[in-house]
Amino acid sequence: MKVRYSYLKQQFANSPDLWSRLKKFVSTGDFTLGKELKKFEQRFANLIGTKYAVGVNSGTDAIKLSLKTLGIKKGDEVITAANTFVATVGAITEIGAKPVFIDCDDTFCMNVKFLEKKINRKTKAIVPVHFTGYMTNMPELKRISMKYKIPIIEDACQSILASIKNKNAGTWGEFGAFSLHPLKNINVWSDGGIITTNNYNYYKKLLLLRNHGLIDRDTVKINGYNSRLDTFQAVVGNWLLPKARAIANQRIKNAKFYDQKFSKISQISIPPRPVDYKLVYHLYIVFAEKRDALLRYCLKKGIEAKVHYPKPMYLQESLRSLKHKWGDFPVTDSHTKKIITFPCDQHLSKKEMNYVVKCVRKFYNK
Ligand SMILES: *Cc1c(COP(=O)(O)O)cnc(C)c1O
């Protein structure tokens, strides 16, 4: 049996209604900052629970333009998590700021206990990453950010509709940054991203920054970028958005199934599942003994298991100038050797999940 990781072929295989919407849209020629985009932004803001949302051309740009809106520049420090995807760090370094890392805990998110020690006069923003669909401890992070008056940009690229006490990712910070990349829980057919905010001035500035700083055709107010979410992709987004809750719920259901089965295998341990937290399982990760051998076994058995990530971002060659070494972030480091990711998406069948469990059980009983 084969259990694929990517479900993209399935996702849009049977969607004649989307095709007819796209056909209709193409005939309007409303390609740039069009009506469908405006509609998508409003609906996205409604879904997450913020006043505004601004579509941009990637999740990376969602973080970058948020940093820009805050006026962050060369020489400033931005605190983020040691175990994130490259894009979080890329957004920070691209504007010349220095990423300052914090170790994670077993929730895969920044351990906010270590936060205050890293804050100094140069600290201009905190970018918590709600990694894997988990939530960073936002009540505590928010308390610290208010004490030091440092704004928060949530990297919510993996955590659309995740929440703590029913307050969604992307509503805690000054900004929430989301990705619409094909591999994310809510996706379009190309790169795409969207920023949530409740602040009118930030909203206005984001609108300028994503469109060359143009107020109108002939007036350039500030130096900006070309980072618009394509209106064509907003049509895809508008088609998918009504399914967002169902997608999150199905992933949660799948994860519960795995949790229950894996909890009976002593060599597997399941990360904490805090009661007030809603996790949306962009990645379903557990800790496994003999991880490398298990991974090889799964691949051999046709299961596309993965490791997110075998080498933490802070140790990558691109960040050599920061002079970090193995051991600087011990929890992140230890995770790289024991984490394994199994497919958990909304298109997975019970049969496939049963097969995954069966193979894992068989591996340890050998
Ligand atoms: C995907 C992702 C991003 C960036 O998204 P893109 O749309 O690919 O630019 C940023 N942070 C995290 C944690 C991500 O998973």
The ligand as an SDF file (V2000), in Angstrom:
LIG
                    3D

 15 15  0  0  0  0  0  0  0  0999 V2000
    5.3520   28.0610    4.8490 C   0  0  0  0  0  0  0  0  0  0  0  0
    5.9050   28.8430    5.9680 C   0  0  0  0  0  0  0  0  0  0  0  0
    6.3030   30.1770    5.8220 C   0  0  0  0  0  0  0  0  0  0  0  0
    6.3540   30.9050    4.5270 C   0  0  0  0  0  0  0  0  0  0  0  0
    5.4030   30.7110    3.6370 O   0  0  0  0  0  0  0  0  0  0  0  0
    5.5990   30.8740    2.0480 P   0  0  0  0  0  0  0  0  0  0  0  0
    4.2180   31.1290    1.6190 O   0  0  0  0  0  0  0  0  0  0  0  0
    6.1540   29.5860    1.5500 O   0  0  0  0  0  0  0  0  0  0  0  0
    6.5060   32.0130    1.7880 O   0  0  0  0  0  0  0  0  0  0  0  0
    6.7410   30.8580    6.9440 C   0  0  0  0  0  0  0  0  0  0  0  0
    6.8160   30.2650    8.1340 N   0  0  0  0  0  0  0  0  0  0  0  0
    6.4680   28.9830    8.3190 C   0  0  0  0  0  0  0  0  0  0  0  0
    6.5540   28.3970    9.6820 C   0  0  0  0  0  0  0  0  0  0  0  0
    6.0160   28.2290    7.2410 C   0  0  0  0  0  0  0  0  0  0  0  0
    5.6930   26.9590    7.4220 O   0  0  0  0  0  0  0  0  0  0  0  0
  1  2  1  0
  2  3  1  0
  2 14  2  0
  3  4  1  0
  3 10  2  0
  4  5  1  0
  5  6  1  0
  6  7  2  0
  6  8  1  0
  6  9  1  0
 10 11  1  0
 11 12  2  0
 12 13  1  0
 12 14  1  0
 14 15  1  0
M  END
$$$$
